[in-house]
Amino acid sequence: MAKSVVVLSTLDTKGRETAFLKEQIEKHGCRAVLADMGVVGAPTVKANITREQIAEAGGTPLSALLKDASREKAGPVMVAGAAKLLGEMVAKGEAHGVIGLGGTQGTSAASRVMQQLPYGLPKLMVSTCAAGDTSAFVGIKDIIMMFSVSDILGLNPFMRMVLANAAAAVAGMAQVEREALAAGKKPLIGMTNLGVLTKGAEYAVDYLESKGYEVILFHAVGAGGRAMEQMMKEGLIKGVFDYAMGEIADELHHALRAGGPERLTVAGKLGLPQVITPGGAEHIGLFLSEPNVPPEKYKDHIITFHSPIIAAPRLNGKELTEVAKEIGKRLQHTKGNAVFMIPLRGTSRYGVEGGPLRDPEGDKAFFAALKEYLPKTVEVVEKDLGAEDPEFVKECCDRLIGMIEKGKK
């Protein structure tokens, strides 16, 4: 049976382009399902999912949207409706990929729909905005942005080539047999990492794989931690090794790796087994306007440079106490099934003996505050080791495996 690709487009303004894209997708053996996200103008090609159906699914009839029509009023309704209908199609096995066409308005709408669809479903956004900062469009989902170069307005030799390439890409992805790529027999583990912890992370992945577990590793620079927690919500991740905690430190200091207000709360709310370490929380990450020039605010701090344009100031004892307090606050949702591992010899490669951010007194203040503010439902284990020491990492892994195996009995 042919796989189906849903095309998100405004069929009043991009009818010709959408019809050509549909033709190209079907040349590759897939069925193209046209979903009309337009509101005001008359569609110039026939939709499989009409604007009336989308508006109704979004909670407001199209006729009501057309009264004093505005993008501000219609946009959220059409996004909600399209996301609902596509989500239902995906759940029923009726949609195997999605592609959108748009400028600023179309990209904003289609990408917001894609952000609500499951990980693994092919999502391709052909956009005039794809050459700039695409973080608002991608969010934490696996959305591919393809720069259209020219405006998506009319067919010409160049635009036909762009759309033909996009059709081939989404059709090829839609036809991947995902069943063969599914998770193994043991629960999938999510793990955070930072560059200052990579040796430990590599050891953890190798060790967990030797025990039959597969691991998804997330770069904990904001989007990474949020993506891991979204995968927990979607049921993909069943156990958590939260090895890197810099996203909490940076959240408090409005820095590069800020993880958002929900970070470190999800596993506890879901009751998932989790092992947590304060890896990389002793410093923050800051973008620099001038390479290798310390920020004025942190000139009285110990500082190193992660790269010429990223400074890593060491937090002092008072600041680390605030980080510990925030970690404890976020773990109040955790009612058990959790272990907090403290590496007494340093929380990252930067903080261990010989590291550029070594501060034993600061560590003592941090660890004392963690023990004070962590909820009693979280077991605290102190080890006279560094965060990347194999013995420390192995115990973290063994404790996580123990909780997972206990939960399966």
C-alpha positions in Angstrom: 0.0 0.0 0.0 1.3 3.4 -0.9 2.6 5.6 1.9 0.9 9.0 2.4 2.6 12.4 2.6 0.5 15.3 3.9 1.2 18.6 2.2 0.5 21.7 4.4 -0.1 24.7 2.2 -2.3 27.7 1.5 -4.2 26.7 -1.6 -5.3 30.2 -2.4 -1.8 31.7 -2.7 0.3 28.6 -3.4 -2.0 26.4 -5.5 0.2 26.0 -8.6 3.2 25.2 -6.5 1.3 22.7 -4.3 -0.2 21.0 -7.3 3.3 20.6 -8.8 4.7 19.3 -5.5 1.8 16.7 -5.3 2.6 15.5 -8.8 6.3 15.1 -7.9 5.5 13.2 -4.7 3.3 10.8 -6.5 6.0 10.2 -9.1 7.9 8.6 -6.3 5.1 6.2 -5.4 3.5 8.0 -2.5 0.1 9.5 -2.2 0.0 13.2 -1.6 -2.7 14.5 0.8 -3.3 18.2 0.4 -4.3 20.0 3.6 -5.5 23.6 2.9 -4.3 26.0 5.7 -5.7 29.0 3.8 -8.6 31.1 5.2 -9.6 34.1 3.1 -8.9 33.6 -0.6 -10.6 30.9 -2.8 -8.5 27.7 -3.2 -7.2 27.2 -6.7 -6.7 23.4 -6.4 -8.8 20.8 -4.7 -7.8 19.9 -1.1 -8.1 16.4 0.4 -8.4 18.0 3.9 -10.3 21.2 3.4 -9.9 24.5 5.3 -13.5 24.0 6.6 -12.5 20.7 8.1 -9.3 22.1 9.6 -11.1 25.1 11.2 -13.9 22.9 12.6 -11.2 20.6 14.2 -9.6 23.7 15.6 -12.7 24.6 17.5 -14.1 27.5 15.3 -16.1 27.2 12.1 -14.5 28.8 9.0 -17.6 31.0 8.6 -16.8 32.5 12.1 -13.2 33.1 11.2 -14.2 34.9 8.1 -16.1 37.5 10.1 -13.6 40.3 10.7 -10.9 37.9 9.5 -7.5 38.4 10.8 -4.3 36.3 10.9 -4.2 36.7 14.7 -7.6 35.2 15.1 -7.4 32.5 12.4 -3.8 31.3 12.9 -4.1 29.5 16.2 -7.4 27.8 15.1 -5.9 26.5 11.9 -2.7 25.3 13.6 -4.7 23.5 16.3 -7.1 21.9 13.7 -4.4 20.7 11.4 -2.3 19.3 14.3 -5.4 17.4 15.6 -6.3 16.0 12.2 -2.7 15.0 11.3 -2.1 13.5 14.8 -5.2 11.3 14.3 -4.0 10.3 10.9 -0.5 9.4 12.2 -2.0 7.3 15.1 -4.1 5.4 12.6 -1.2 4.8 10.2 -2.7 7.0 7.5 0.1 9.6 7.3 3.8 8.7 6.9 5.3 12.1 6.3 4.5 15.8 6.2 5.8 18.6 4.1 5.1 22.3 4.3 5.5 25.3 1.9 5.7 28.8 3.2 7.1 32.3 3.7 7.0 33.8 7.1 3.3 33.2 7.8 3.2 29.8 6.2 6.4 28.6 7.8 5.2 29.7 11.3 1.9 27.9 10.9 3.1 24.7 9.3 6.1 24.3 11.6 3.9 24.8 14.7 1.8 21.9 13.4 4.9 19.8 12.9 6.1 20.5 16.4 3.1 18.7 17.7 3.7 15.5 15.7 5.7 12.5 17.0 9.4 12.1 16.8 10.5 10.0 13.8 7.7 11.1 11.5 9.4 12.8 8.5 8.8 16.5 8.7 10.2 18.8 5.9 9.6 22.5 5.7 10.4 24.3 2.4 10.7 27.9 3.5 12.0 31.3 2.5 13.1 31.7 6.1 15.4 28.6 6.3 18.6 30.6 5.8 18.3 32.5 9.1 17.7 31.5 12.7 15.3 28.6 12.4 15.1 27.7 16.2 11.6 29.1 16.5 10.4 26.9 13.7 12.2 23.7 14.6 11.8 23.9 18.4 12.9 20.6 19.9 11.4 18.4 17.1 13.1 16.7 14.2 12.0 19.1 11.5 14.2 19.5 8.4 14.3 23.1 7.0 15.0 23.5 3.3 15.8 26.9 2.0 13.7 27.7 -1.1 16.2 30.5 -2.0 13.6 32.4 -4.1 10.1 33.3 -3.0 7.6 30.4 -3.4 5.5 32.4 -5.8 5.0 30.9 -9.3 6.7 28.1 -11.1 9.9 28.5 -13.0 12.9 26.3 -13.8 14.5 26.9 -10.5 11.4 26.5 -8.3 10.5 23.3 -10.1 13.9 21.9 -9.2 13.5 23.0 -5.5 10.1 21.4 -5.3 11.2 18.3 -7.1 14.1 17.8 -4.7 11.8 18.4 -1.7 9.3 15.9 -3.0 12.0 13.2 -3.5 13.3 13.8 0.0 10.0 13.6 1.8 8.8 10.6 -0.3 12.0 8.8 0.4 11.8 9.4 4.1 8.1 8.4 4.2 8.9 5.0 2.7 11.5 4.0 5.3 10.4 0.9 7.1 10.5 2.1 10.7 9.5 -1.2 12.3 13.0 -2.5 11.7 14.4 0.5 13.5 12.3 0.1 16.6 13.7 -0.1 20.2 15.0 -3.3 21.5 13.6 -5.5 24.3 15.0 -3.4 27.1 13.7 0.1 28.0 15.4 3.0 26.1 17.5 5.3 28.3 17.9 9.0 27.8 21.1 10.6 28.9 22.4 14.2 29.0 26.0 15.2 28.2 28.3 18.2 27.9 31.7 18.5 26.2 33.3 18.7 29.7 31.8 15.3 30.5 32.2 13.5 27.1 34.7 10.8 28.3 32.3 9.8 31.1 29.4 9.8 28.7 31.3 7.6 26.2 32.0 5.1 29.0 28.4 5.2 30.2 27.1 4.4 26.7 29.5 1.6 26.2 28.7 0.1 29.6 24.9 0.4 29.2 25.1 -1.2 25.8 27.1 -4.1 27.2 24.2 -4.7 29.5 21.7 -4.7 26.6 20.4 -1.2 26.9 20.3 1.4 24.1 21.0 5.1 24.9 19.9 8.4 23.4 22.5 11.0 24.2 21.4 14.7 24.4 23.7 17.7 24.3 22.5 19.6 27.4 22.6 23.1 25.9 18.9 24.0 26.4 17.1 22.3 23.5 18.8 19.0 24.3 17.4 18.6 27.8 14.0 19.8 26.7 14.0 17.2 23.8 14.9 14.4 26.2 12.0 15.4 28.5 9.6 15.6 25.5 10.6 12.1 24.6 9.8 11.0 28.1 6.3 12.5 27.7 5.8 10.7 24.4 6.8 7.4 26.0 10.0 6.8 24.1 12.3 7.1 27.0 11.8 4.8 30.1 14.9 5.5 32.2 17.0 8.6 32.7 20.7 9.3 33.4 20.7 13.0 33.8 24.5 13.4 33.8 24.7 17.1 32.8 23.1 19.8 34.9 24.4 23.0 33.3 21.0 23.8 32.0 19.8 24.7 35.5 22.8 26.9 36.3 22.4 28.7 33.0 18.6 29.1 33.4 19.3 31.0 36.7 21.9 33.2 35.0 20.1 33.7 31.7 23.1 32.1 29.9 23.7 29.9 26.8 22.5 26.5 28.0 19.3 27.6 29.8 16.9 24.6 29.9 13.6 26.4 30.6 11.2 26.3 33.6 10.2 22.6 33.2 13.7 21.1 33.0 14.4 18.5 35.6 10.7 18.1 36.6 9.3 15.6 34.0 10.9 12.3 35.1 9.8 12.9 38.6 6.2 13.7 37.5 6.1 10.5 35.4 7.8 8.3 38.0 10.6 7.2 35.7 13.8 5.8 37.2 16.4 8.5 37.2 20.0 8.9 38.2 21.1 12.6 38.4 24.5 14.2 38.7 25.3 17.9 38.9 27.7 17.6 35.9 28.9 20.9 34.5 26.7 23.0 36.9 29.8 24.6 38.5 30.1 27.0 35.5 27.8 28.8 33.0 28.2 29.3 29.3 28.2 32.8 27.8 28.4 34.0 24.2 31.0 36.8 23.8 30.8 39.9 21.6 34.7 39.9 21.4 36.6 36.7 21.2 38.6 35.7 24.4 37.5 38.9 26.3 36.0 38.1 29.7 32.5 39.6 30.3 32.7 42.6 32.7 30.1 41.0 35.0 32.3 38.0 35.6 35.8 39.5 35.8 36.0 38.7 39.5 35.2 35.0 38.8 37.6 32.2 37.8 37.1 31.9 34.1 38.1 29.8 31.1 37.1 29.8 27.5 35.2 26.9 26.0 35.9 28.4 22.6 37.1 31.8 21.5 33.5 33.1 21.6 32.1 31.1 24.5 33.2 32.0 28.0 32.8 29.6 31.0 32.9 31.5 34.3 33.0 29.4 37.5 30.1 30.2 39.8 31.1 31.2 43.4 29.8 29.5 46.5 26.8 31.8 46.9 25.7 31.3 43.3 26.1 27.6 43.5 24.0 27.5 46.6 21.2 29.1 44.6 21.7 26.5 41.9 21.4 23.7 44.5 18.3 25.3 45.8 16.7 25.4 42.3 17.6 21.8 41.7 16.0 20.8 44.9 12.9 22.8 44.1 12.5 21.2 40.7 12.9 17.7 42.1 10.0 18.2 44.6 7.9 16.3 42.1 10.1 13.2 42.5 8.5 10.8 45.0 11.2 8.1 44.8 12.8 6.0 42.1 15.7 8.5 42.0 19.3 8.7 43.0 21.4 11.9 43.1 25.1 11.1 42.7 27.6 13.7 43.9 31.2 13.4 42.6 33.2 15.0 45.4 36.4 15.5 43.4 34.7 17.7 40.8 31.6 18.0 38.7 33.3 18.2 35.3 36.6 18.1 33.5 37.0 21.8 34.3 36.4 21.3 38.0 38.6 18.4 38.9 42.2 18.6 40.2 44.2 20.4 37.5 41.1 21.7 35.7 40.9 25.4 34.9 37.9 26.0 37.1 39.0 24.0 40.2 37.6 25.4 43.4 37.3 22.9 46.3 35.7 25.4 48.7 33.1 26.3 46.1 32.4 22.6 45.6 32.0 22.0 49.4 29.4 24.8 49.5 27.6 23.4 46.5 27.4 19.9 47.8 26.3 20.9 51.3 23.5 23.0 49.7 22.4 20.1 47.5 22.1 17.8 50.6 20.1 20.5 52.3 17.7 21.3 49.5 17.2 17.9 47.8 13.9 16.3 48.8 14.1 13.3 51.2 12.5 11.2 48.5 15.7 11.4 46.5 18.6 9.2 47.6 21.9 11.1 47.8 25.1 9.2 47.3 28.5 10.9 47.7 31.6 9.4 46.0 35.2 10.5 46.4 35.6 10.5 42.6 35.4 12.9 39.7 32.4 13.1 37.4 34.2 11.4 34.5 35.9 8.7 36.6 34.9 5.3 35.2 34.1 4.0 38.7 31.7 6.9 39.3 30.0 6.5 36.0 29.7 2.7 36.4 28.0 3.1 39.7 25.6 5.6 38.2 24.7 3.2 35.4 24.4 0.2 37.8 22.0 2.1 40.1 19.9 3.1 37.1 19.8 -0.5 35.8 18.8 -1.7 39.3 15.8 0.7 39.4 14.7 -0.3 35.9 15.0 -4.0 36.6 13.2 -3.6 40.0 10.3 -1.8 38.3 9.9 -4.7 35.7 9.4 -7.3 38.4 
